[in-house]
Amino acid sequence: MAVVSWKEILLLSGLVVGCYWNSLSCGFVFDDVSAILDNKDLRPSTPIRNLFLNDFWGTPMAEERSHKSYRPLTVLTFRLNYLFSELSAASYHLLNVILHAVVCVLFLRVCRLFLDKTSSLVAALLFAVHPIHTEAVTGVVGRAELLSSIFLLAAFLAYTKSTGPDHSIVWPPIALTVVLVAAATLCKEQGITVVGVCCVYEIFVAQGFTLPMLVDTIWQVLQGKDGFPYAVLQTLLKLIVLVISTLLLVIIRVQVIQSQLPVFTRFDNPAAVSTTPTRQLTFNYLLPVNAWLLLNPSELCCDWTMGTIPLVESLVDLRNLATLVFYIFLGLLAYHSLRYRQSSAKTVIMALSLIVLPFIPASNLFFPVGFVVAERVLYVPSMGFCVLVANGFKIISHKGQLKKISWLMIGVLLTTHTVKTFHRNWDWESEYTLFTSALKVNKNNAKLWNNVGHALENQNNYAKALRYFLQATRVQPDDIGAHMNVGRTYKNLNKSKEAEEAYLVAKSLMPQVIPGKKYATRVAPNHLNVYINLANLIRANDSRLEEADQLYRQAISMRPDFKQAYISRGELLLKMNKLTEARDAYLRALELDRTNADLWYNLAIVNIEMKDPSEALKNFNHALELNPRHKLALFNSALLMQESGEPKFWPEANRRFLTYVEEEPDDANGYFNLGMLAMDANENAAAERWMRKAIGLQAGFRSALFNLALLYSQSKREVDALPVLDELLHHHPEHIKGLILKGDILMNHKKDTRGAKACFERILRMDPTNVQGKHNLCVVYFEERDLPRAERCLEETLALAPNEEYVRRHLSIVRSKMAAMSAAGQPLSSANTEGATTEGVAASSKEEVLQSVKEGTEEAAAGGEEGRGVDAVGKEVGDEKNERKSSTESVRGVGVDQSKSLDNSQSDKRTKGKSTKDIKDIEKKRAAALKRLEEIERILSGD
């Protein structure tokens, strides 16, 4: 038995690389999206133990919607890819190519057990380039096949060493076999079938039995003529160990899936829900269909579900002839291999075992699966096919006159398969190329039309996507997912009426509730999203909120564990201001999934609305424990800490804002809030840097411009503040606080009374009832020594604010001044204002600016302070709304495990209660205002 040489390893590896190097340019397509892009189990933040609790797609095995595919070792390799390259598709494809090369080398080693050196190499070369493998190698999720095959072949090779030179049992290889079988099964379920291959090898190859010999031996034992031969006893013992180990693995596997099979619909596998004899005829017909794909892989398709292969509904259907021919050919091969003892017979029986046994789990013959035909499940069966071809080549090539022809045929076969595989890889470049190539093969599969639509939808080409979705509804009028896709696309095209009509059609196609029968077992979980999507659509109309709530509750009644319904209903209840019910909805969703960071985040938003900031902060922290890079949780928790007024929170708030801007480097709001924190901490240089960064990213950022000007004013850099205020007023000409601050600087520092007057007059043109602007203009008149006008102005101000005692006192002072000047014979109005004294005037003095408070929810509380002179100018919080992430999902059409976020336009809510710091700021402001009042009265009194 020859071993594999390095030259053969290099030849196989080079051929694999030559066939599949272009797969490195392919992205994540089809099932890759759910298994890789949407699978949280790949992220380092997810505990490793979750890989052993969730299915292949990251769904907890306990959930009814779980696919029940338990492949933690495969997911672990995805996680390692993510660790090194995150979501760089090339690294995932590269590892798949390497694994395929490893499988080819191991397969060559296995072939050497039954074939000569040349024939075994032919089998391995054919296996390396067979086009049927593109789905398993180029599709990233096909890694389950690759890994399972590696352990399957390794287990078989280990088992072949379980018999010693003296025909005794060698137990270490058997123990290793059991371990490798378990590993193969943890990569993909079909790995367990290698036990059957080992049993066939032991009986018909290692022990050399033929079927007649085996029957005769069993018959003699049953008659009691002879006892069990020693060799037979040893064989039985080895097989018993294998079978018991297999049963234990099966029991564990059943426990893992909690004795529940996944829920499949008639769209996934139409024959599975058909009646007799349609079900049996169709499933048996699928066997020659799979065999034909191995023989002639010229027309490959990524999806064979739905209407791809019409049901065989009658015994007179001509396709039954293909089934009959297949079984006759298979029977003849089995008869030849089981009846004779020559090496060719042993080769054929091992080839048949590799074809038949690994295919049984996907055959639909014993239990239904979620597909009709899947090319990737032919990865291991193709090994047996390649062995049969190589064995035929061996037989023909030994006949002198046919030797050259056999080599020519093999050369042509390898060349055509290599070219086909290389070109087939390009189909997997993107979802659009993959599904359009599939439509060339089959136009009767609505799922393919849906998926081309999804690919166009991802490119925001909604009009063209709609045409494909509509075609899907024509191909399969009862396809719920297709009508849902039509509705979603109409919504994206802002055609709400048409969208609602499409959702209602989808809803009408849902199975009716049957008393006493569990609803969830009769419908695909993603189809229930029609209730979510319809509710999300109509809740945009405030008059239909109760109707939307009814739809959410209907979905929950159909599936009490429908997490998405609770999430969406929580958002609606928040909008309806039913805060307690919203909180309860999110808590119920958390009972179903406590590892969802978005749920904790949404619950925190409800806590903020319920005026419970401490609980909100706890829930934000829960979200960040699960996902430390959760952008909205980072931003809003930092904002909550900042607004708490507690300096002890500021360092952590600063850290979170810094992390946020790492995630969202182009969001000006993050830098703005860093600047606000720096202002609170009196770190002026840092505050200026962050504000400048925010303005650079968002021209005309109102709050950043104003607070930067305020910062310059506080830092006695009034000259630098003026151009910033000019920019602010250029973008926001009605910004009253900016006008007040500019007027203050012009009056107190530039001695530009005329400019200040223009600012205050501009305020009054926008808002004639603005008391602050009006009073400040009165002060300007006084500074211009136009006492009659100042008197009239103060009288008008008093009429606007009759309860403002300081205005009344200022009017009294002006009148006293006028009386004194009249008595002294001095003019009451001076046209020359150039020499007017402005020092000490109450035009928003620097002390006032330094005692300012944030503009926002507290502005009204501070607005009525007694003794205001020129308006107290305070910091201004960001005016840009931060979007709150919605967890509402719309599941795409049948067979696509990707999902889209819808209706995520709820704004973040901020705490509105007064903090301790706010109260202190207001008191400081009040004291500053009183101080200014004294200064004003001193000026007006002429001191």
URKA-V982577 format. One record per helix or strand of 3 or more residues. SS is the DSSP state (helix for helix, strand for strand). FROM is the first residue (numbers start at 1). TO is the last residue. If there is no record, write none. Layout:
ss->SS from->FROM to->TO
ss->SS from->FROM to->TO
//
This chain:
ss->helix from->6 to->25
ss->helix from->31 to->37
ss->helix from->40 to->42
ss->helix from->48 to->52
ss->helix from->72 to->85
ss->helix from->89 to->111
ss->helix from->117 to->129
ss->helix from->131 to->138
ss->helix from->140 to->159
ss->helix from->171 to->187
ss->helix from->189 to->206
ss->helix from->211 to->223
ss->helix from->230 to->256
ss->helix from->270 to->273
ss->helix from->278 to->295
ss->helix from->319 to->339
ss->helix from->343 to->362
ss->helix from->375 to->397
ss->helix from->400 to->427
ss->helix from->431 to->441
ss->helix from->446 to->458
ss->helix from->462 to->475
ss->helix from->480 to->492
ss->helix from->496 to->508
ss->helix from->519 to->522
ss->helix from->525 to->538
ss->helix from->542 to->558
ss->helix from->563 to->575
ss->helix from->579 to->592
ss->helix from->597 to->609
ss->helix from->613 to->626
ss->helix from->631 to->643
ss->helix from->647 to->663
ss->helix from->668 to->680
ss->helix from->684 to->697
ss->helix from->702 to->714
ss->helix from->718 to->731
ss->helix from->736 to->748
ss->helix from->753 to->766
ss->helix from->771 to->783
ss->helix from->787 to->800
ss->helix from->805 to->823
ss->helix from->846 to->850
ss->helix from->859 to->862
ss->strand from->889 to->891
ss->strand from->899 to->901
ss->helix from->916 to->941
//
